[in-house]
Amino acid sequence: MEDDKIRINSCVGTSPGTSEVIIFAVLYCKLRKIPNTNYGNQEKYAARILDFLSSKRSGKRERDSWNAYLLQSKGDLRDLIFTKLVHIRVRINTSDHPKAENDRDFILTDSTIKVNVLLN
């Protein structure tokens, strides 16, 4: 992890037509601690964790319950490690992929795509 970005590299074999790459990952996250700062504001840290973990479908009651649970913690919430599931699906259309002269051969190409994903 560099520059607060996560990089996932993979090699994918495709054939002429449409291919799909599916990435399932779990991110282990922790709030950033600024050196030489004190214990801090637990309410602010709980809100940041809930903003990261809550989906748009979760209601106010669920969010308030989790907030109360986090605030009961005796430790610093910046030390809490929480997980975020990531599911990325990339569809690749390779209709212009070069075709071999017979069905047994294949042509290797060196292509790269870059996909930027923002976690909400």
MINUKE-556150 format. One record per residue: residue number from 1; x, y, z of N, C-alpha, C in turn; residue in three letters. Coordinates in Angstrom, 1 decimal. Layout:
N
node guse = NUM n_xx = X n_yy = Y n_zz = Z ca_xx = X ca_yy = Y ca_zz = Z c_xx = X c_yy = Y c_zz = Z kekol = ALA
...
% end
This chain:
120
node guse = 1 n_xx = 0.8 n_yy = -1.2 n_zz = 0.0 ca_xx = 0.0 ca_yy = 0.0 ca_zz = 0.0 c_xx = 0.9 c_yy = 1.2 c_zz = 0.0 kekol = MET
node guse = 2 n_xx = 0.7 n_yy = 2.0 n_zz = -1.0 ca_xx = 1.5 ca_yy = 3.3 ca_zz = -1.1 c_xx = 0.5 c_yy = 4.4 c_zz = -1.4 kekol = GLU
node guse = 3 n_xx = 0.8 n_yy = 5.6 n_zz = -0.8 ca_xx = 0.0 ca_yy = 6.8 ca_zz = -1.1 c_xx = -1.5 c_yy = 6.6 c_zz = -0.7 kekol = ASP
node guse = 4 n_xx = -1.7 n_yy = 5.8 n_zz = 0.3 ca_xx = -3.1 ca_yy = 5.5 ca_zz = 0.8 c_xx = -3.9 c_yy = 4.8 c_zz = -0.3 kekol = ASP
node guse = 5 n_xx = -3.3 n_yy = 4.1 n_zz = -1.3 ca_xx = -4.0 ca_yy = 3.4 ca_zz = -2.3 c_xx = -3.6 c_yy = 2.0 c_zz = -2.3 kekol = LYS
node guse = 6 n_xx = -4.6 n_yy = 1.1 n_zz = -2.6 ca_xx = -4.4 ca_yy = -0.3 ca_zz = -2.6 c_xx = -4.3 c_yy = -0.7 c_zz = -4.1 kekol = ILE
node guse = 7 n_xx = -3.3 n_yy = -1.5 n_zz = -4.4 ca_xx = -3.1 ca_yy = -2.0 ca_zz = -5.8 c_xx = -3.3 c_yy = -3.5 c_zz = -5.8 kekol = ARG
node guse = 8 n_xx = -4.1 n_yy = -3.9 n_zz = -6.7 ca_xx = -4.3 ca_yy = -5.4 ca_zz = -6.9 c_xx = -3.8 c_yy = -5.6 c_zz = -8.4 kekol = ILE
node guse = 9 n_xx = -2.8 n_yy = -6.4 n_zz = -8.5 ca_xx = -2.3 ca_yy = -6.8 ca_zz = -9.8 c_xx = -2.7 c_yy = -8.3 c_zz = -10.1 kekol = ASN
node guse = 10 n_xx = -3.1 n_yy = -8.5 n_zz = -11.3 ca_xx = -3.4 ca_yy = -9.9 ca_zz = -11.7 c_xx = -3.2 c_yy = -10.1 c_zz = -13.2 kekol = SER
node guse = 11 n_xx = -2.9 n_yy = -11.3 n_zz = -13.6 ca_xx = -2.9 ca_yy = -11.6 ca_zz = -15.0 c_xx = -4.1 c_yy = -12.4 c_zz = -15.4 kekol = CYS
node guse = 12 n_xx = -4.7 n_yy = -12.0 n_zz = -16.5 ca_xx = -5.9 ca_yy = -12.6 ca_zz = -16.9 c_xx = -5.8 c_yy = -13.1 c_zz = -18.4 kekol = VAL
node guse = 13 n_xx = -6.2 n_yy = -14.4 n_zz = -18.6 ca_xx = -6.2 ca_yy = -14.9 ca_zz = -19.9 c_xx = -7.6 c_yy = -14.7 c_zz = -20.5 kekol = GLY
node guse = 14 n_xx = -7.6 n_yy = -14.0 n_zz = -21.7 ca_xx = -8.9 ca_yy = -13.8 ca_zz = -22.3 c_xx = -8.9 c_yy = -14.4 c_zz = -23.7 kekol = THR
node guse = 15 n_xx = -10.0 n_yy = -14.6 n_zz = -24.2 ca_xx = -10.2 ca_yy = -15.1 ca_zz = -25.6 c_xx = -11.0 c_yy = -14.1 c_zz = -26.3 kekol = SER
node guse = 16 n_xx = -11.1 n_yy = -14.2 n_zz = -27.6 ca_xx = -11.9 ca_yy = -13.2 ca_zz = -28.4 c_xx = -13.4 c_yy = -13.3 c_zz = -27.9 kekol = PRO
node guse = 17 n_xx = -13.9 n_yy = -12.2 n_zz = -27.6 ca_xx = -15.3 ca_yy = -12.1 ca_zz = -27.1 c_xx = -15.3 c_yy = -11.3 c_zz = -25.8 kekol = GLY
node guse = 18 n_xx = -16.2 n_yy = -11.6 n_zz = -25.0 ca_xx = -16.4 ca_yy = -10.9 ca_zz = -23.7 c_xx = -15.9 c_yy = -11.8 c_zz = -22.5 kekol = THR
node guse = 19 n_xx = -15.0 n_yy = -11.2 n_zz = -21.8 ca_xx = -14.5 ca_yy = -11.9 ca_zz = -20.6 c_xx = -14.8 c_yy = -11.0 c_zz = -19.4 kekol = SER
node guse = 20 n_xx = -14.7 n_yy = -11.6 n_zz = -18.2 ca_xx = -15.1 ca_yy = -10.9 ca_zz = -17.0 c_xx = -14.0 c_yy = -11.2 c_zz = -15.9 kekol = GLU
node guse = 21 n_xx = -13.6 n_yy = -10.2 n_zz = -15.2 ca_xx = -12.7 ca_yy = -10.4 ca_zz = -14.0 c_xx = -13.5 c_yy = -10.0 c_zz = -12.8 kekol = VAL
node guse = 22 n_xx = -13.5 n_yy = -10.9 n_zz = -11.8 ca_xx = -14.2 ca_yy = -10.6 ca_zz = -10.6 c_xx = -13.2 c_yy = -10.7 c_zz = -9.4 kekol = ILE
node guse = 23 n_xx = -13.2 n_yy = -9.7 n_zz = -8.6 ca_xx = -12.3 ca_yy = -9.6 ca_zz = -7.5 c_xx = -13.1 c_yy = -9.5 c_zz = -6.2 kekol = ILE
node guse = 24 n_xx = -12.8 n_yy = -10.5 n_zz = -5.3 ca_xx = -13.4 ca_yy = -10.4 ca_zz = -4.0 c_xx = -12.3 c_yy = -10.2 c_zz = -3.0 kekol = PHE
node guse = 25 n_xx = -12.4 n_yy = -9.2 n_zz = -2.2 ca_xx = -11.3 ca_yy = -8.9 ca_zz = -1.2 c_xx = -11.9 c_yy = -8.4 c_zz = 0.1 kekol = ALA
node guse = 26 n_xx = -11.1 n_yy = -8.6 n_zz = 1.1 ca_xx = -11.4 ca_yy = -8.0 ca_zz = 2.4 c_xx = -10.3 c_yy = -7.0 c_zz = 2.8 kekol = VAL
node guse = 27 n_xx = -10.7 n_yy = -5.8 n_zz = 3.1 ca_xx = -9.7 ca_yy = -4.8 ca_zz = 3.5 c_xx = -9.8 c_yy = -4.7 c_zz = 5.0 kekol = LEU
node guse = 28 n_xx = -8.6 n_yy = -4.8 n_zz = 5.6 ca_xx = -8.5 ca_yy = -4.7 ca_zz = 7.1 c_xx = -8.1 c_yy = -3.2 c_zz = 7.3 kekol = TYR
node guse = 29 n_xx = -9.0 n_yy = -2.5 n_zz = 7.9 ca_xx = -8.8 ca_yy = -1.0 ca_zz = 8.0 c_xx = -8.6 c_yy = -0.6 c_zz = 9.5 kekol = CYS
node guse = 30 n_xx = -8.0 n_yy = 0.6 n_zz = 9.6 ca_xx = -7.8 ca_yy = 1.2 ca_zz = 10.9 c_xx = -7.7 c_yy = 2.7 c_zz = 10.7 kekol = LYS
node guse = 31 n_xx = -8.3 n_yy = 3.4 n_zz = 11.7 ca_xx = -8.2 ca_yy = 4.9 ca_zz = 11.6 c_xx = -6.8 c_yy = 5.3 c_zz = 11.7 kekol = LEU
node guse = 32 n_xx = -6.4 n_yy = 6.4 n_zz = 11.0 ca_xx = -5.1 ca_yy = 6.9 ca_zz = 11.1 c_xx = -4.8 c_yy = 7.6 c_zz = 12.4 kekol = ARG
node guse = 33 n_xx = -3.7 n_yy = 7.3 n_zz = 13.0 ca_xx = -3.3 ca_yy = 8.0 ca_zz = 14.2 c_xx = -2.3 c_yy = 9.0 c_zz = 13.9 kekol = LYS
node guse = 34 n_xx = -2.5 n_yy = 10.2 n_zz = 14.3 ca_xx = -1.5 ca_yy = 11.3 ca_zz = 14.1 c_xx = -0.6 c_yy = 11.3 c_zz = 15.3 kekol = ILE
node guse = 35 n_xx = 0.7 n_yy = 11.2 n_zz = 15.0 ca_xx = 1.7 ca_yy = 11.1 ca_zz = 16.2 c_xx = 1.6 c_yy = 12.3 c_zz = 17.1 kekol = PRO
node guse = 36 n_xx = 1.9 n_yy = 12.1 n_zz = 18.3 ca_xx = 1.9 ca_yy = 13.2 ca_zz = 19.3 c_xx = 0.5 c_yy = 13.8 c_zz = 19.6 kekol = ASN
node guse = 37 n_xx = -0.5 n_yy = 13.1 n_zz = 19.4 ca_xx = -1.9 ca_yy = 13.6 ca_zz = 19.7 c_xx = -2.4 c_yy = 12.8 c_zz = 20.9 kekol = THR
node guse = 38 n_xx = -3.3 n_yy = 13.4 n_zz = 21.6 ca_xx = -3.9 ca_yy = 12.7 ca_zz = 22.8 c_xx = -5.0 c_yy = 11.8 c_zz = 22.3 kekol = ASN
node guse = 39 n_xx = -5.7 n_yy = 11.3 n_zz = 23.3 ca_xx = -6.8 ca_yy = 10.3 ca_zz = 23.2 c_xx = -7.8 c_yy = 10.7 c_zz = 22.1 kekol = TYR
node guse = 40 n_xx = -8.2 n_yy = 11.9 n_zz = 22.1 ca_xx = -9.0 ca_yy = 12.4 ca_zz = 21.0 c_xx = -10.5 c_yy = 12.3 c_zz = 21.3 kekol = GLY
node guse = 41 n_xx = -11.3 n_yy = 12.6 n_zz = 20.3 ca_xx = -12.7 ca_yy = 12.6 ca_zz = 20.5 c_xx = -13.3 c_yy = 11.3 c_zz = 20.0 kekol = ASN
node guse = 42 n_xx = -13.8 n_yy = 10.5 n_zz = 20.9 ca_xx = -14.3 ca_yy = 9.2 ca_zz = 20.6 c_xx = -15.6 c_yy = 9.3 c_zz = 19.7 kekol = GLN
node guse = 43 n_xx = -16.4 n_yy = 10.3 n_zz = 19.9 ca_xx = -17.6 ca_yy = 10.4 ca_zz = 19.1 c_xx = -17.2 c_yy = 10.7 c_zz = 17.6 kekol = GLU
node guse = 44 n_xx = -16.2 n_yy = 11.5 n_zz = 17.4 ca_xx = -15.8 ca_yy = 11.7 ca_zz = 16.0 c_xx = -15.2 c_yy = 10.4 c_zz = 15.4 kekol = LYS
node guse = 45 n_xx = -14.4 n_yy = 9.7 n_zz = 16.1 ca_xx = -13.9 ca_yy = 8.4 ca_zz = 15.6 c_xx = -15.0 c_yy = 7.4 c_zz = 15.3 kekol = TYR
node guse = 46 n_xx = -16.0 n_yy = 7.3 n_zz = 16.2 ca_xx = -17.1 ca_yy = 6.4 ca_zz = 16.0 c_xx = -17.8 c_yy = 6.8 c_zz = 14.7 kekol = ALA
node guse = 47 n_xx = -18.1 n_yy = 8.1 n_zz = 14.5 ca_xx = -18.8 ca_yy = 8.5 ca_zz = 13.3 c_xx = -18.0 c_yy = 8.2 c_zz = 12.0 kekol = ALA
node guse = 48 n_xx = -16.7 n_yy = 8.4 n_zz = 12.1 ca_xx = -15.9 ca_yy = 8.0 ca_zz = 10.9 c_xx = -15.9 c_yy = 6.6 c_zz = 10.6 kekol = ARG
node guse = 49 n_xx = -15.9 n_yy = 5.7 n_zz = 11.6 ca_xx = -16.0 ca_yy = 4.3 ca_zz = 11.4 c_xx = -17.3 c_yy = 3.9 c_zz = 10.8 kekol = ILE
node guse = 50 n_xx = -18.4 n_yy = 4.5 n_zz = 11.3 ca_xx = -19.7 ca_yy = 4.2 ca_zz = 10.8 c_xx = -20.0 c_yy = 4.7 c_zz = 9.4 kekol = LEU
node guse = 51 n_xx = -19.4 n_yy = 5.9 n_zz = 9.1 ca_xx = -19.5 ca_yy = 6.4 ca_zz = 7.7 c_xx = -18.9 c_yy = 5.4 c_zz = 6.7 kekol = ASP
node guse = 52 n_xx = -17.8 n_yy = 4.8 n_zz = 7.1 ca_xx = -17.1 ca_yy = 3.9 ca_zz = 6.2 c_xx = -17.8 c_yy = 2.5 c_zz = 6.1 kekol = PHE
node guse = 53 n_xx = -18.4 n_yy = 2.1 n_zz = 7.2 ca_xx = -19.0 ca_yy = 0.7 ca_zz = 7.2 c_xx = -20.5 c_yy = 0.7 c_zz = 6.9 kekol = LEU
node guse = 54 n_xx = -21.2 n_yy = 1.8 n_zz = 7.1 ca_xx = -22.6 ca_yy = 1.8 ca_zz = 6.9 c_xx = -23.0 c_yy = 1.8 c_zz = 5.5 kekol = SER
node guse = 55 n_xx = -24.0 n_yy = 1.1 n_zz = 5.1 ca_xx = -24.5 ca_yy = 1.1 ca_zz = 3.8 c_xx = -25.7 c_yy = 2.1 c_zz = 3.7 kekol = SER
node guse = 56 n_xx = -26.1 n_yy = 2.5 n_zz = 2.5 ca_xx = -27.2 ca_yy = 3.4 ca_zz = 2.4 c_xx = -28.5 c_yy = 2.8 c_zz = 2.8 kekol = LYS
node guse = 57 n_xx = -28.5 n_yy = 1.5 n_zz = 2.9 ca_xx = -29.7 ca_yy = 0.8 ca_zz = 3.3 c_xx = -29.9 c_yy = 0.8 c_zz = 4.8 kekol = ARG
node guse = 58 n_xx = -28.8 n_yy = 1.0 n_zz = 5.6 ca_xx = -29.0 ca_yy = 0.9 ca_zz = 7.0 c_xx = -29.7 c_yy = 2.1 c_zz = 7.6 kekol = SER
node guse = 59 n_xx = -30.6 n_yy = 1.9 n_zz = 8.5 ca_xx = -31.4 ca_yy = 3.0 ca_zz = 9.0 c_xx = -30.8 c_yy = 3.7 c_zz = 10.2 kekol = GLY
node guse = 60 n_xx = -31.5 n_yy = 4.7 n_zz = 10.7 ca_xx = -30.9 ca_yy = 5.5 ca_zz = 11.8 c_xx = -30.8 c_yy = 4.7 c_zz = 13.1 kekol = LYS
node guse = 61 n_xx = -31.8 n_yy = 3.8 n_zz = 13.3 ca_xx = -31.8 ca_yy = 3.0 ca_zz = 14.5 c_xx = -30.6 c_yy = 2.1 c_zz = 14.5 kekol = ARG
node guse = 62 n_xx = -30.3 n_yy = 1.4 n_zz = 13.4 ca_xx = -29.1 ca_yy = 0.5 ca_zz = 13.3 c_xx = -27.8 c_yy = 1.3 c_zz = 13.5 kekol = GLU
node guse = 63 n_xx = -27.8 n_yy = 2.5 n_zz = 12.9 ca_xx = -26.5 ca_yy = 3.3 ca_zz = 13.0 c_xx = -26.4 c_yy = 3.8 c_zz = 14.5 kekol = ARG
node guse = 64 n_xx = -27.5 n_yy = 4.2 n_zz = 15.1 ca_xx = -27.4 ca_yy = 4.6 ca_zz = 16.5 c_xx = -27.0 c_yy = 3.5 c_zz = 17.4 kekol = ASP
node guse = 65 n_xx = -27.5 n_yy = 2.3 n_zz = 17.1 ca_xx = -27.1 ca_yy = 1.1 ca_zz = 18.0 c_xx = -25.6 c_yy = 0.9 c_zz = 17.9 kekol = SER
node guse = 66 n_xx = -25.1 n_yy = 0.9 n_zz = 16.6 ca_xx = -23.6 ca_yy = 0.7 ca_zz = 16.5 c_xx = -22.8 c_yy = 1.8 c_zz = 17.1 kekol = TRP
node guse = 67 n_xx = -23.3 n_yy = 3.0 n_zz = 17.0 ca_xx = -22.6 ca_yy = 4.2 ca_zz = 17.6 c_xx = -22.5 c_yy = 4.0 c_zz = 19.1 kekol = ASN
node guse = 68 n_xx = -23.6 n_yy = 3.6 n_zz = 19.7 ca_xx = -23.6 ca_yy = 3.4 ca_zz = 21.2 c_xx = -22.7 c_yy = 2.3 c_zz = 21.6 kekol = ALA
node guse = 69 n_xx = -22.6 n_yy = 1.2 n_zz = 20.7 ca_xx = -21.8 ca_yy = 0.1 ca_zz = 21.0 c_xx = -20.3 c_yy = 0.5 c_zz = 20.9 kekol = TYR
node guse = 70 n_xx = -19.9 n_yy = 1.3 n_zz = 19.9 ca_xx = -18.6 ca_yy = 1.8 ca_zz = 19.8 c_xx = -18.2 c_yy = 2.7 c_zz = 20.9 kekol = LEU
node guse = 71 n_xx = -19.1 n_yy = 3.5 n_zz = 21.3 ca_xx = -18.8 ca_yy = 4.5 ca_zz = 22.4 c_xx = -18.6 c_yy = 3.9 c_zz = 23.7 kekol = LEU
node guse = 72 n_xx = -19.1 n_yy = 2.6 n_zz = 23.9 ca_xx = -18.9 ca_yy = 1.9 ca_zz = 25.2 c_xx = -17.5 c_yy = 1.4 c_zz = 25.3 kekol = GLN
node guse = 73 n_xx = -16.8 n_yy = 1.4 n_zz = 24.3 ca_xx = -15.4 ca_yy = 0.8 ca_zz = 24.3 c_xx = -14.6 c_yy = 1.7 c_zz = 25.2 kekol = SER
node guse = 74 n_xx = -13.7 n_yy = 1.0 n_zz = 26.0 ca_xx = -12.8 ca_yy = 1.7 ca_zz = 26.9 c_xx = -11.5 c_yy = 2.1 c_zz = 26.2 kekol = LYS
node guse = 75 n_xx = -11.2 n_yy = 1.5 n_zz = 25.1 ca_xx = -10.0 ca_yy = 1.8 ca_zz = 24.4 c_xx = -10.1 c_yy = 2.9 c_zz = 23.4 kekol = GLY
node guse = 76 n_xx = -9.0 n_yy = 3.2 n_zz = 22.8 ca_xx = -9.0 ca_yy = 4.2 ca_zz = 21.7 c_xx = -9.6 c_yy = 3.6 c_zz = 20.4 kekol = ASP
node guse = 77 n_xx = -10.6 n_yy = 4.2 n_zz = 19.8 ca_xx = -11.2 ca_yy = 3.6 ca_zz = 18.6 c_xx = -10.3 c_yy = 3.7 c_zz = 17.4 kekol = LEU
node guse = 78 n_xx = -9.2 n_yy = 4.4 n_zz = 17.5 ca_xx = -8.2 ca_yy = 4.4 ca_zz = 16.4 c_xx = -7.4 c_yy = 3.1 c_zz = 16.4 kekol = ARG
node guse = 79 n_xx = -7.5 n_yy = 2.3 n_zz = 17.5 ca_xx = -6.8 ca_yy = 1.1 ca_zz = 17.6 c_xx = -7.7 c_yy = -0.1 c_zz = 17.0 kekol = ASP
node guse = 80 n_xx = -8.9 n_yy = 0.2 n_zz = 16.8 ca_xx = -9.9 ca_yy = -0.8 ca_zz = 16.3 c_xx = -9.6 c_yy = -1.2 c_zz = 14.9 kekol = LEU
node guse = 81 n_xx = -9.5 n_yy = -2.5 n_zz = 14.6 ca_xx = -9.3 ca_yy = -3.0 ca_zz = 13.2 c_xx = -10.7 c_yy = -3.5 c_zz = 12.8 kekol = ILE
node guse = 82 n_xx = -11.2 n_yy = -2.9 n_zz = 11.7 ca_xx = -12.5 ca_yy = -3.3 ca_zz = 11.1 c_xx = -12.3 c_yy = -3.7 c_zz = 9.7 kekol = PHE
node guse = 83 n_xx = -13.2 n_yy = -4.5 n_zz = 9.2 ca_xx = -13.1 ca_yy = -5.0 ca_zz = 7.8 c_xx = -14.1 c_yy = -4.4 c_zz = 6.9 kekol = THR
node guse = 84 n_xx = -13.8 n_yy = -4.3 n_zz = 5.6 ca_xx = -14.7 ca_yy = -3.8 ca_zz = 4.6 c_xx = -14.6 c_yy = -4.8 c_zz = 3.4 kekol = LYS
node guse = 85 n_xx = -15.7 n_yy = -5.3 n_zz = 3.0 ca_xx = -15.7 ca_yy = -6.2 ca_zz = 1.9 c_xx = -15.7 c_yy = -5.5 c_zz = 0.6 kekol = LEU
node guse = 86 n_xx = -14.9 n_yy = -6.0 n_zz = -0.4 ca_xx = -14.8 ca_yy = -5.3 ca_zz = -1.7 c_xx = -15.2 c_yy = -6.4 c_zz = -2.7 kekol = VAL
node guse = 87 n_xx = -16.1 n_yy = -6.0 n_zz = -3.6 ca_xx = -16.5 ca_yy = -6.8 ca_zz = -4.7 c_xx = -16.4 c_yy = -6.0 c_zz = -6.0 kekol = HIS
node guse = 88 n_xx = -15.5 n_yy = -6.3 n_zz = -6.9 ca_xx = -15.3 ca_yy = -5.5 ca_zz = -8.1 c_xx = -15.5 c_yy = -6.5 c_zz = -9.3 kekol = ILE
node guse = 89 n_xx = -16.3 n_yy = -6.0 n_zz = -10.2 ca_xx = -16.5 ca_yy = -6.8 ca_zz = -11.5 c_xx = -16.1 c_yy = -6.0 c_zz = -12.6 kekol = ARG
node guse = 90 n_xx = -15.2 n_yy = -6.5 n_zz = -13.5 ca_xx = -14.8 ca_yy = -5.7 ca_zz = -14.7 c_xx = -15.1 c_yy = -6.6 c_zz = -15.9 kekol = VAL
node guse = 91 n_xx = -15.8 n_yy = -6.1 n_zz = -16.8 ca_xx = -16.1 ca_yy = -6.8 ca_zz = -18.0 c_xx = -15.2 c_yy = -6.3 c_zz = -19.1 kekol = ARG
node guse = 92 n_xx = -14.6 n_yy = -7.2 n_zz = -19.9 ca_xx = -13.6 ca_yy = -6.9 ca_zz = -20.9 c_xx = -14.1 c_yy = -7.4 c_zz = -22.2 kekol = ILE
node guse = 93 n_xx = -14.3 n_yy = -6.5 n_zz = -23.2 ca_xx = -14.8 ca_yy = -6.9 ca_zz = -24.5 c_xx = -13.5 c_yy = -6.9 c_zz = -25.4 kekol = ASN
node guse = 94 n_xx = -13.2 n_yy = -8.1 n_zz = -25.9 ca_xx = -12.0 ca_yy = -8.3 ca_zz = -26.7 c_xx = -12.4 c_yy = -8.8 c_zz = -28.1 kekol = THR
node guse = 95 n_xx = -13.3 n_yy = -8.1 n_zz = -28.7 ca_xx = -13.8 ca_yy = -8.6 ca_zz = -30.0 c_xx = -12.7 c_yy = -8.3 c_zz = -31.1 kekol = SER
node guse = 96 n_xx = -11.8 n_yy = -7.4 n_zz = -30.8 ca_xx = -10.7 ca_yy = -7.2 ca_zz = -31.8 c_xx = -9.4 c_yy = -7.9 c_zz = -31.5 kekol = ASP
node guse = 97 n_xx = -9.5 n_yy = -8.9 n_zz = -30.6 ca_xx = -8.3 ca_yy = -9.7 ca_zz = -30.3 c_xx = -7.8 c_yy = -10.4 c_zz = -31.5 kekol = HIS
node guse = 98 n_xx = -6.5 n_yy = -10.4 n_zz = -31.8 ca_xx = -6.0 ca_yy = -11.1 ca_zz = -33.0 c_xx = -6.3 c_yy = -12.6 c_zz = -33.0 kekol = PRO
node guse = 99 n_xx = -6.7 n_yy = -13.2 n_zz = -34.1 ca_xx = -7.0 ca_yy = -14.6 ca_zz = -34.1 c_xx = -5.9 c_yy = -15.4 c_zz = -34.8 kekol = LYS
node guse = 100 n_xx = -5.7 n_yy = -16.6 n_zz = -34.3 ca_xx = -4.6 ca_yy = -17.4 ca_zz = -34.8 c_xx = -5.1 c_yy = -18.1 c_zz = -36.1 kekol = ALA
node guse = 101 n_xx = -4.1 n_yy = -18.6 n_zz = -36.8 ca_xx = -4.5 ca_yy = -19.3 ca_zz = -38.1 c_xx = -5.3 c_yy = -20.6 c_zz = -37.9 kekol = GLU
node guse = 102 n_xx = -5.0 n_yy = -21.3 n_zz = -36.8 ca_xx = -5.8 ca_yy = -22.5 ca_zz = -36.5 c_xx = -6.3 c_yy = -22.4 c_zz = -35.1 kekol = ASN
node guse = 103 n_xx = -7.2 n_yy = -23.4 n_zz = -34.8 ca_xx = -7.8 ca_yy = -23.4 ca_zz = -33.4 c_xx = -6.9 c_yy = -23.8 c_zz = -32.3 kekol = ASP
node guse = 104 n_xx = -5.8 n_yy = -24.4 n_zz = -32.6 ca_xx = -4.9 ca_yy = -24.9 ca_zz = -31.5 c_xx = -3.9 c_yy = -23.8 c_zz = -31.0 kekol = ARG
node guse = 105 n_xx = -3.6 n_yy = -22.9 n_zz = -31.9 ca_xx = -2.7 ca_yy = -21.8 ca_zz = -31.5 c_xx = -3.4 c_yy = -20.6 c_zz = -30.9 kekol = ASP
node guse = 106 n_xx = -2.6 n_yy = -19.8 n_zz = -30.2 ca_xx = -3.2 ca_yy = -18.6 ca_zz = -29.6 c_xx = -2.1 c_yy = -17.5 c_zz = -29.7 kekol = PHE
node guse = 107 n_xx = -2.6 n_yy = -16.3 n_zz = -29.7 ca_xx = -1.7 ca_yy = -15.2 ca_zz = -29.8 c_xx = -1.7 c_yy = -14.4 c_zz = -28.5 kekol = ILE
node guse = 108 n_xx = -0.5 n_yy = -14.3 n_zz = -28.0 ca_xx = -0.3 ca_yy = -13.5 ca_zz = -26.7 c_xx = -0.2 c_yy = -12.1 c_zz = -27.0 kekol = LEU
node guse = 109 n_xx = -0.9 n_yy = -11.3 n_zz = -26.3 ca_xx = -0.8 ca_yy = -9.8 ca_zz = -26.4 c_xx = -0.4 c_yy = -9.3 c_zz = -25.0 kekol = THR
node guse = 110 n_xx = 0.2 n_yy = -8.2 n_zz = -24.9 ca_xx = 0.6 ca_yy = -7.5 ca_zz = -23.7 c_xx = -0.2 c_yy = -6.3 c_zz = -23.5 kekol = ASP
node guse = 111 n_xx = -1.4 n_yy = -6.4 n_zz = -22.9 ca_xx = -2.3 ca_yy = -5.2 ca_zz = -22.7 c_xx = -2.4 c_yy = -4.9 c_zz = -21.2 kekol = SER
node guse = 112 n_xx = -2.6 n_yy = -3.7 n_zz = -20.9 ca_xx = -2.8 ca_yy = -3.3 ca_zz = -19.5 c_xx = -4.1 c_yy = -2.4 c_zz = -19.4 kekol = THR
node guse = 113 n_xx = -4.9 n_yy = -2.6 n_zz = -18.4 ca_xx = -5.9 ca_yy = -1.7 ca_zz = -18.1 c_xx = -5.8 c_yy = -1.2 c_zz = -16.7 kekol = ILE
node guse = 114 n_xx = -6.2 n_yy = 0.0 n_zz = -16.4 ca_xx = -6.2 ca_yy = 0.5 ca_zz = -15.1 c_xx = -7.6 c_yy = 0.9 c_zz = -14.7 kekol = LYS
node guse = 115 n_xx = -8.0 n_yy = 0.4 n_zz = -13.6 ca_xx = -9.4 ca_yy = 0.6 ca_zz = -13.1 c_xx = -9.3 c_yy = 1.3 c_zz = -11.7 kekol = VAL
node guse = 116 n_xx = -9.8 n_yy = 2.5 n_zz = -11.6 ca_xx = -9.8 ca_yy = 3.2 ca_zz = -10.3 c_xx = -11.2 c_yy = 3.0 c_zz = -9.7 kekol = ASN
node guse = 117 n_xx = -11.2 n_yy = 2.6 n_zz = -8.4 ca_xx = -12.4 ca_yy = 2.3 ca_zz = -7.7 c_xx = -12.4 c_yy = 3.1 c_zz = -6.4 kekol = VAL
node guse = 118 n_xx = -13.5 n_yy = 3.7 n_zz = -6.1 ca_xx = -13.7 ca_yy = 4.6 ca_zz = -4.9 c_xx = -14.6 c_yy = 3.8 c_zz = -4.0 kekol = LEU
node guse = 119 n_xx = -14.2 n_yy = 3.6 n_zz = -2.8 ca_xx = -15.0 ca_yy = 3.0 ca_zz = -1.8 c_xx = -15.9 c_yy = 4.0 c_zz = -1.1 kekol = LEU
node guse = 120 n_xx = -17.2 n_yy = 3.8 n_zz = -1.2 ca_xx = -18.1 ca_yy = 4.7 ca_zz = -0.5 c_xx = -18.5 c_yy = 4.2 c_zz = 0.9 kekol = ASN
% end
